[in-house]
């Protein structure tokens, strides 16, 4: 120390770029030179503003900070840092530097948290991916906001210490108080779905299509007149999807953590169901904005993205889905870096066949002109349709089916078949790191979607009659593979090919 001031204090912290965490050393140098405060190391505006928050927090926590030269460097300098999560680390670095903290092991801790002017430590977004990276780096002690403790406790191997304010953090580091680490959190109860397929009368053909979609992770489009039950059916797909394993839950929770949607909760164990309004922008759908946050397609990762009234979405907005539907990830580019978020979701969409909704209906006459119908349907581009594996028509239900009191098949019964088919796929593809038939690559399609001569002949005729693309051809094979798995067949049969082809026939009828 020199005149009561240490030469330099280094506090470990972390920043996020996309889902990935990068270790940051918060280097604090306090001297008796001309009073000045400077933060360097590619900070964004919110970090530059932290000096005012930190000054006020230190003063209002009862510590004296006389006019000094304070230099804060966030190393390494080549990585841009964003957000307010460095506030607490900077404050602790300053207080350690000027002698308010006496702890020779301070470098064992990573410190995260945003400060209020009164010294309160506020919750921050992205705590789970931050802690995962700290654990990977071998940093096992983390001081963080008390409001983030439930989320951080997911990682049992870390020693996590939740603090409510700056004074508490200082007293803990000085050994004046104890903070229990890894607070035992109540086990989350498995959520029981409140909606069930048994509530849907009739629509056996649509239920079958959605069962296939769930069993293979396929995208699905439902076309039908208003009131036919498209939305009701879509909302019930979640009830038949396989339960998430821990790795999937961790992935989903990380994304929602970055989006600031995991406050006061632990790990997410229910598959996401995202249903953005048709007025959603490109940024809302794919992610981005000033802070490059994940969008709806990433928030739907490992779950469902439901787009109701598909043609009502802006056509240019829908087109941004094309690449993520193929790559199962989204890349958000900025001037000096790229953010990558996973986007492995099932796209479930619904639409009317025309503006009035009754084109092709036997129940009510369509009032739209041919030009209006064509203009409406052209909002869905061919390349986007090509990426939707299953297209199914939803007919209106007649009175007899609505009033029928016979018991409909429950979601639990359907889910048993879906789970069985998914387990077959997981075992088959375990060495390829994929989980479902929808993820098959061209080489794997060739290996696992073998067709006999009769099936090849049928598919060739359908290809020519329906004017299918090579992508549609591949997707028919993937769907046929899923139907075969549901039926318990090792090889695809001609009946399964025929069923898969019928789910592409609406291309010709409507589009």
N, C-alpha and C positions, 0 to 999 in steps of 0.2 A: 504493500500500500504506500501511497505518497500523499502526505497531508490529509490522511483519513479517507483517501479515495483510491480504489484499486486501479491498476493500469487498464484492465480489460475484463469484461464479463461476457461469457458465451452461454447462451441459453438455447437448448435444442427445441425446434418446433417443426412444422411441416406445412406444405402447401399442396393444393390439388390442381392438376391439369386434367380435365375430364374425370375419369374414375381413378386415375393413377396419382399416388402421393409421392412427393419429393421432399426429402429432408432439407430443412433450412436451419442454418446457424444464425441466431439473432445475436450479433456482436455489438456490445454496448460499450462505448468509451466516454467517460465523463471527466472533464478537466476544468481547471480554474481559469481558463483563457476567456477571451471575449465571449459574453453570453450569446449562444446560437444553438439552434436545434436543427439537425439535418438527418433525413432518412435516405439512404442510398441502397442500391441493389435491385433496381427495376421494380419499385413499388407502384401500385396503382393509386388512384386518388383517395380511395377509402383508407389506405395505409398511410398516405401522407397526412391525412386528417387525424390520424391516431395520436399525433403529438399533443393536440389540444385535449383529446379525451384522457390521455395518460396523465398529463399535467394536472388536470382537474381531479382525476381519480386519486392520484397520489396525495394532493393537498387535502381533499375531503375525506381521506382515510386516516388523517392525523399525522402525516409525515411531511417534514420540511424539505422543500426542494429549492435551494437558493439559486440565484442566477449563475448558470454554468454553461459551458460548451458541451453539448450532448451530441454525439455522433452515433447513429445506429446503422449498421450495415447488415443487410439480409443476404447471406451467402448460400449458394453460389450466385454470382451476379448475372449470369446469362439466362437464368430462369425468371420469367415475370411472375411476381407475386400479387395475389388479389385477395380482397376481403379484409375483415376486421379481426381475424383469429389470432393475429400477432400482438394485440394490445396487451394482454396479460404478460406475455413473455417479455415485451419491451419494458413494462413497468417493473417486473421482477428484476430484470437485468440492471435497471437504473438503481433500484433500492439496494441490490446486492453490491453494486459498484460503490455507492456512497456510504455503505456500512450498516444499513438497517437490517440486513440479513447476514447471519453468520452460519454458513453451511458449506463445508468443504466438498460435499457430495452433490451440489446443485446440478452438476453436469450429468447426473444419472437420470434426471427427469426431463421429459418433454412437456412443454407448457403451452396450453391452447386456451383461448377465450377472448371475448370482446368485453371491453369495459364501458360502463356508464359513467357519467360525470361524478356520481356519488360513490364510485368504487365498486358497485355491484358488477358481478361477472355474468354476462348474458350468454344464453345458448348460441351455438353456431351451427351452421349447416355442414354436412359432410363429415361428421365426427367418426362414423364407422369406417369409411375408406381410409381416413387419416390414421386411425388406430391400427387397422390391418397392416398398413405400410410400416408404422412404427414397430409393430411386433416382428415383421419380416426383417427389419434392420437390427433387431436385438435390443431395442429400447423398451424396457419392460415396466417403467414407471411413468405415469402420465397424470399431470394436474390439469383438470378441465372444468368447465362449468357444471355445477351440480345438476342443472336441468338436462344435461346430456348423459348423465350417469347410467340411465337405464339402457340406452343404446350402446354405450361403450362396454357395459357389462356382458354383452353377448360374447366378447372375447375373454374367456375365463382366465387365460394365461397372463393377461396384463394386470398390473396393479394400478387401478384407476382411483384417483382421489378427487372427489367433487367438491368444489369450493363455491361459496355463495358470494364472496366479495374479496377484494384485494387484501384487506387486513387479515382475513382468515388464511389466505395463501401464505402471507408473510409469517404469521404465527406458526403455521404448520411447518414451514421450512426451518424456522428457528427452534423447532421442537417444543414450543410452548403449548400447543394443542395436538391432539391426535385426531386423525380422520380415518374412519374405517374404510379399507379398500375393498373393492369387489362386493359391494352391498348385495345381499341376497334379494333377488327380485322374484316376486310370485311367478310361478310358471303360467305361461299363457294357455288358456283353454282353447282347444281347437274350435274354430268357428263352425257352427252348423248352419248350412244354407237355409234361408227362410223361403226360398223359391224352389219349385220342383216341377219336373216335366209331367208329373201326374195331373197337374192343374191345366194342362193343355189338352183340349178335346180334339180328337182326330189328328189330322196332319201327320199320319204315319210316314209318308214319303219324306217329309221335311225332317222329322225326328231321325229317320234313318240316315239322311245326308249329314245331319249335325253330329250324329254318333261317329260316322266315318271321319268327319273333320276333326273331332276331338281325339279319336284314336290315332290319327296320323299327324296331327298338328297342321292340318291343311287350311288354307284360306277358303272362305265360303261367301257367296253372294245369294241373297234371297230376293226374288222378284215377285211382287204380288200387289193386289189392290188394297186400298186403305181398309184397316180393320180386320185383315186376314190373320193377324197374329205374328207378324214378322219380328216386331220388337220384343214381344212376350217370349218368343222362342229364343231369340238371341240372348236375352238376359239369363236364360236358364242353362246356357252352355257351361258356365262356370261350375255348375253343380255336378257335371259329369267329367270334368277334367281330372287327371291324376293329381294326387297331393304332391306338393313340392318337397324335394329332399333338402337337406341343410345347405348344400352348396348353392342350389337355386335360390333358396330363401335369402342367403347372404348376398347374392348378386342383386336381387330385387331391392333389398334393404339398402344397399350401397347407393343405388340410383336414387331412391326416394330420399335418402339422407342428404345427398348433394342438392336435391330440389327443395330441401327444407320441409319435408313432409313426414318426418318420423318423430316429431317432438312428443315427449311423454309416452313413447311406445318402445317396444322391444323389436325383435326380429319379425319381419312380415312373413307369415306362414300361409297366407291365402293368395292364390293367383290373382294378379291385378285384372280388373275389368275397367277399361277406360272408354268413355263415351263422349268425345268432344262435340261441341255444337257445330253445325255446318258453317257458322261464321268464323270459325277458327282460322288463324293466319298460318302461313308457312312456318314461321318461327314457333308458334304454339304447337304445331304438329311435329316438326322434326327437331326442334331445339334451336338454341342460339341466343340472340339478344346480347345485351351489353356484357353479361357475365357468362355467356355460353352455357346456359343451364340446359339439362335434358328436356326434351319435349314429350308429347303424348306417346309417340312411338317407342321411346325408351322407357317411359313410365309403365307402358304395357308389356315390357320385356318379361318373357316366360308366362304371359297371360294373353288377354284378348284386347284388341283395339276394335271397338264397335263403331262403325260409321253409319248412322241412321240417315235415311233420305240422301243417299250417296250423290245423286245429280245436283243436289242443292249446294254442295260444296263448290268452291271456286275451282275451275278446271286446273288452273296452274298450281293451286295448292295440292290437289290430288296427285299431280304428276311427280311431286317430290317424293312420293311413296315408292316409286318404281325401283330405285337403286336399293333402298333399305330392305325391300321385300326380297330382293335377290341376295344381297350381301349380309343381311341380318345384323347390320350395324349402321351407324350414321357418323359421318365425318363432318365436323363443323370447322371451317378454315378461318383463321385470323391472320393478320399481317405477319406475326412473328411466331405463331404456333398453331397446332391443330388439336382439336378436342375430339376424342372418339368415344362414343357411347354405344353399348350393345342395344340391339332392337330386334330380338328374336321373338316375335309375337305372331299370334293368329289374327289375321284380318277377317272380321265378320262384318259384312255390309248388307244393307237392305235398301230397296228402292221400289217406287211405283213404276209401272211400265210406261207411263206417260204423265203429262202435267195433271190431268184430271184423275188419273189413277185407275181407269177402267178399260184401257186398251187390251183387247183379247179376252175380256171378262164375259161370261155367259149370264152374269147377274144383273149387269147394268150397262147401258150403252155409253161408249166413249164419245165425248163431245169435242175432242181435239182434232185439229187438221193434221194431215200427213206431215206437213212442214213443221208443225209444233212438236209432233212426236219425234221426228228425226233430229230436230234441234236439241230436244231434251235428252235423247239417248246418246247423242254425239258428245255430251259432256263427259262421258266415260270413254276414255281412249282405248284403242285396241291393245296397245302394249300393257296397260293396266289390267284389262280384262284377262289378258294372257297369263297374268300372274295369280289369278284367282282359280284355284284348282277345281272347286265345286260350285256349280251354279244350279239353283233349284227354284222351281216355281211354287209359290205358296198360294193355294186356291182358297176362296172363301168357304167357310164352314156352313153347311146347311142346318136347318133347325133341328133335325133328328139327331145329328151328332152333338149339337150343343146341349140338348136336353137328355142325352144318353147318360144313364147312371152307372154304366159298367165301369169297372176300375181300369184306369190307364196305367201304363208301365211307369214306375217311379224312377227318379234320377239315380237312386242307389242301385237299382237293377241294371240300368244302362251303364253306370260307372264301373260295375264289376267287369263287364265285357271290355270296356275301354282300358281299364287297368291291365287286364290280361293281355290285350294286344300290345300295349305299350311295353310291358315286361319282355315280350317276345322281341320287340324292336331294340330295346336296351341291350339285351343279351347278344343279339345279332351284330349290333354296331359298336359294341363297347370298345373295340380297339381303334375305332375311327373318331372317337370323341363326339359322336352325335347321338341324339336321343329319339328321333322319330323319322318316319319315312319322308316327311316333307323336306328334310335336310339332305336327302341323297344327292350326291354329285353325279355327273354323267358316267363316270367310271363305275360308281357303285350301283347305278341304275342298270348298267349292262351286266353287272355281276349278280344282282339280287332280284332282278325283274325279268327272269327268263320266261319266254312265251313259246308255246308249242305252235305248230304250223297253222292250225285252225284259228288260234288267237291272233297270230300275226296277220293272217288273211283278213280277219274281221277289222283289225285296227287299220290296216292299209286302206280298206274300203271307206272307213269312217274318215280317215285322214283326207282322202280325195273328195268325198261328198261334203264334208263340213268345212273344207278349206282350212285345215288346222295348221298352225305354225309348228316349228320344231320344239318350241317351248311348251306348247299345249300337248304335243305328243309325249314329252317327258313327264308332264304333270298327270296325264292319264295313267301312265305306268306307275307313278307313285301312289295315286289313289287306288289303283287296282291291287297294288302290293298291300295297302292298308286293309282293303276289303278281304283279301286273302288271309291276312293275319286275324281279322275278326272272325272269319269262318274257320280258323284253325288249320288252314292248308299251307303246306310247305311251298308249293309252286302255284303260280297264278293260273286260274282256269279260264275258259272261254266265257263262262257266266260272269266272272268277276271283271273281265275286260269289258263285257257288254254293259255292266252296271256303271263302270267308270266312264265309259263313253257317253252314257245318257246324261251325265252331269256336265257335259260340254255342249249339249245340243241347243241350249238356249242362246248361244252365240248366234246361231243361224236364224232363230225365230225373232229375236228382238234387235240384234245388233248387225 
